[in-house]
Amino acid sequence: MSNNFEYPEDYQSYINDLEDNEIYSDSRFIELFPLDELEEINKEYETESYVPSFTAIGTNGGGVGIFINKKNNKIYSIPFGGMEEKDAIFLANSFTEFISMFKNNEIEIY
């Protein structure tokens, strides 16, 4: 895994069982990056340089990334353009909570 970061078990389990990387709620969708592409994607986005406490796991399809905080495994959104840790918006305490809240239209990713 990238940077010796151990992805949370709930995330690994979910992503391994996922057949389609796009997840829909009533009005939106997110795309989760394939597990075997995360290291390359994070290199391309230079997340280690710009937001070293985070690793990108997906996108809202509109220029905003979905990230796991490597220190506490909480889920945040950060715009890909001008990526800075100060712009991180808290979404959920865990990946499981994030998916549940997204599917129930309880969070906005912007």
C-alpha positions in Angstrom: 0.0 0.0 0.0 1.1 3.6 -0.5 3.6 5.1 1.9 3.3 2.1 4.2 -0.2 3.2 5.1 -2.5 0.4 6.1 -6.0 1.1 4.7 -8.8 0.6 7.2 -10.3 -2.9 7.1 -13.9 -1.7 6.4 -12.5 0.2 3.3 -10.5 -2.8 2.1 -13.4 -5.1 2.5 -15.8 -2.8 0.7 -13.5 -2.0 -2.2 -12.6 -5.6 -2.7 -16.3 -6.6 -3.0 -17.1 -3.7 -5.3 -18.0 -4.6 -8.9 -18.5 -1.1 -10.2 -16.4 1.8 -8.8 -19.3 4.3 -9.1 -21.6 4.5 -6.2 -24.9 6.4 -6.5 -27.3 8.1 -4.1 -30.6 9.7 -5.1 -29.0 12.7 -6.7 -25.2 12.2 -6.9 -22.5 9.7 -7.5 -18.9 9.1 -6.3 -16.2 7.1 -7.9 -13.9 5.1 -5.7 -10.5 4.4 -7.2 -9.5 0.7 -7.6 -7.3 -0.5 -4.7 -4.6 -1.6 -7.0 -4.4 1.9 -8.6 -4.3 4.0 -5.4 -0.6 4.2 -5.2 -0.3 5.4 -8.8 -3.2 7.8 -8.5 -1.8 9.4 -5.3 1.6 9.8 -7.0 -0.1 11.6 -10.0 -2.0 13.9 -7.7 1.1 14.4 -5.5 -0.9 13.9 -2.4 2.3 13.2 -0.4 3.6 16.6 -1.3 0.4 18.7 -0.9 -1.6 16.8 1.8 0.8 14.4 3.5 -1.7 13.4 6.2 -4.2 12.1 3.6 -4.5 9.5 0.8 -7.0 9.9 -2.0 -9.5 7.1 -2.4 -12.0 8.6 -4.8 -13.7 11.6 -6.3 -17.1 13.3 -6.7 -16.5 13.5 -10.4 -16.4 17.3 -10.2 -12.8 18.1 -9.1 -13.2 17.1 -5.4 -11.3 14.2 -3.9 -12.4 11.8 -1.2 -9.6 11.1 1.2 -8.7 9.0 4.2 -6.8 10.8 6.9 -3.8 8.6 7.5 -3.6 9.5 11.2 -7.2 8.7 12.3 -8.8 6.9 9.3 -11.6 9.6 9.1 -13.0 10.6 5.7 -12.6 14.0 4.3 -13.1 15.9 1.0 -10.4 18.1 -0.5 -10.6 20.0 -3.8 -8.0 18.6 -6.2 -7.2 22.0 -7.5 -4.9 23.9 -5.1 -4.9 20.9 -2.7 -4.2 22.0 0.9 -4.8 20.3 4.2 -6.5 23.4 5.5 -9.2 22.9 2.9 -10.1 19.4 4.2 -13.8 19.1 5.0 -14.7 16.4 7.5 -17.3 13.9 6.1 -17.4 10.8 8.4 -15.7 9.0 11.3 -15.1 5.9 9.2 -15.4 4.6 5.7 -18.5 2.5 6.6 -20.2 5.6 8.1 -19.2 7.6 4.9 -20.8 5.1 2.5 -24.0 4.9 4.6 -24.3 8.6 4.9 -23.6 9.1 1.2 -26.2 6.5 0.1 -28.8 8.1 2.5 -28.1 11.6 1.1 -26.9 12.8 4.5 -23.6 14.3 3.3 -22.6 16.7 0.5 -19.2 16.3 -1.1 -17.9 19.6 -2.3 
